Amino acid sequence: MSSNDALEYARTAPLDEEFVETVERLVMGGAMPGGVLPDYAEDWDEAERLIARLGDQGVGVRLEFMVDENGQRWHVYMDWQEPVSHEWQLTEAEEMTAAQAVMRAALIWYYQQEIAAASAQPPDGWAYFEVVERLGMARDMLARSLDDHPVLAEEAEMMTRYQELLEKFNALYELANQALDQRLGAPARSTMH
């Protein structure tokens, strides 16, 4: 089955025993001892176990109960970060019960992240610039809020640790700048006059 076929299966297949086996194998990482399949679609305790496993893998799960002209249903949103580019992704699914929605979305997420990982690009120059900018802002905020603080003037050990922290921040900021320069192919600053 191709990646796109697998994703289509996750979106449209009936939530039967085969679907549960696939979720158990791919998302949960194995089979239940004794060969008993958990009932993710009907048992909320099992669905919560599935949500916890997703959480361990960095997936945030949010449920919303919806009522409109099409009746009542549960909509699930799963936020996750693509591991190579670190871009945020969203997986959604809708079913009649919350447990069913979580189970379907879990398998959709599995195939989506597989496809994303296969086609992911490393962070671009803009992402490197973001890191430099954020480090600079954090360093400046730290310095502005504590440089002249009377407590640090009184507490020598605190002042020493604070200065060490600032030095580490400066070193990290410089390292991020060098990485940005390399990414953009700019000449190193030491060679510029």
N, C-alpha and C positions, 0 to 999 in steps of 0.2 A: 504494500500500500504506500503510495507516495505521500509526502508531507501534506499536500493539499487535500488528498482523499481522506487522510487521517483526521485532519481538521474538520472536514465536512461530516465525517462520522461522528465526531465529538459533538458537533452542533445539532445533528438531526436524528441520530440513532435512538431507538427506544431504550429507556433506562432499564434494561433487562439484566439477566445474570452475566452475560458476556460483557456488558458495559461496566458492571461492578468489578468483574475480574480485571478488566483493563485499567480501571482507576486504582485498584489494589496493587497491581503489578508496577504501573508506571509512576503514579503519584505517591503512593504509600511506600513503595520500594520493596515489595515482597508479598508473599501469601500469608494468610493467617495460619497460625499453628493448628493442626488438626483438620485443615482444609475447609473450615467453616467460613463462609464469606460474610463480612459485615453488611448490614442493610443500610448503606449510606442514604438511600432515597427515602426511607421511611422512619428510621430511628435517629432522632435528633442527637442523642449521645454519640452515635457513630459519626454523624455529620460534624459535630464539634471536634471529634478526634481528627477528622479530615482537615478542618479549618486550622487546628493547631499544627498539623504537619505542613500545611501551606505557609503558616506563619514562620515555622522553622526555616523555610526556604525563601523568606523575605517577601511573602505575598500578603498584602493587606486585604481583608475581606469585609465588605459592607453590604448589608441586606436592606432592601426597601420593599414594603408591602404596597401594592398598587391596586386601585379599583378604578375602572372606567367602563366604557360601553362594552368592552370585550370581557368583562367580568373581573374576578379577583386573581391575583397571581403574585409571585415573589420575584423580584429582580435582584440579582447579585452583581456587585462590582468588585473586581479584583485588581488592585494596583501592584505593579511589580516593576523592577528595574532590570533592563536588558544588561547582561553581565559584561559585555565588551564595550559598548558605547555609553553605558550607564543612563540611557534615556528611559524615562518613565513610560510604561505601557499600561493599557487598560483592557481587561477581559470582562465581558458581560454575558449574562445568560438569564433566561426567564423560564420559570416553571410554576406549576400549581402550588407546590409546597416549598418552603425555604430549604429543606434538606435536599430535595430534588434539584433545585437551582444551584446549590453549592456543589453537588456531585457533577452536574453537567459542566459548570464553569471550571471545575478543577481539571477535567480532561481537556477542555478547550485551552486552558492556560498551559497545560503540559505541552500540547502540540504547538501552540503559538510561540512559546519560549524556545522550543527546539528549532523552529523555522527562523526565529529572530537570531539565535546564536549562530546558525549556519550562514546567515547573510549579513551579520553585523560588521560594521566598520569600526576601527578604533576611534577614540575621541578625536575630534577635529581641533583646529587651531582655536576656534571660539571657546571650546570647553577648557582648553589650557588657559586662555585669557581669563575665563570666569574664575578659575582657581587662584590666579595671581591677584585678581581684583578682590576676591573675598578674603584672601590672606592679608592683603594690604589694609582692607577695612577693619578686620578683626584686630590687627596689630595696632592700628591708629586709635581704635576705640579703647583698647586696653591701656595704651600710653596716656591718652587724654583723661581717662577716668581715674588713673592711679598715680601718675607721675608725681604730683605735688600733694598726695594725700597725707594728712598729718599722722595717721597710724603707721604708715610705712616709715616715716621719719623717726618715729619712736621705737619701732621694732626692727632692730638690725638684721635678725635672721630672715624676717619677712622681706625686707628690702633686698637682701642678697638673693633670695629665691625669685623675687620679682624680676630683678635684673637678669638673672640666668634665663628666666622664661622669655624675656624680651629678646635676649641674644638668640635663643633657639627659634623664636618666631622670625627674627631677621634672617637667620640661616635658611629656614624653610621657605621664606619669601624669595630669597635669592635663588634657591634651588628651583622653585617654580618658574621664576623668570628665565633661568637658563633652559629649562625644559621647553618653555614657550618659544624662546629664540631658536632652539634646535628644530622645533616643530615647524616653525615658519621659515626656516632656512636663513635666518638673519645672521650676519657676522657676529661673533662673540664681542661683548662690550669691551673686553680687554684689548681687542685689535682695532677698536674705533678711536679716532682722535678728535 
